[in-house]
Amino acid sequence: TCVRLFVCDMILDFVLLVLLTSLIVNFLRTLAEKWGFIEWAQINAPNDFFYKLASCAFCQSFWIAFVLCTILAIVTGEWYLMAIPVFSCNIQW
């Protein structure tokens, strides 16, 4: 039962990290939109691919979460943090 509690605790921690990451990413996206960074990225996009990337809220959420989780994974050494962007980018508030 000790192993079972440990696994349940890990799953709960992962779910909470996904929710926390999605909140932070949503805050950063809102901030970038308010400061005009997203519009600037769309205007100065070198080609159509980057324009579409800057226009897609799903893509923005994924890449912001990816950068954030990459930094956290390097700092903490926990490789499972790299899976968080896949789950957190789907959560829109």
Secondary structure, DSSP 4 states (H G I P E B T S, - for coil): -HHHHHHHHHHHHHHHHHHHHHHHHHHHHHHHHHTTHHHHHHHT-SSHHHHHHHH-HHHHHHHHHHHHHHHHHHHH--GGGGGHHHHHTT---
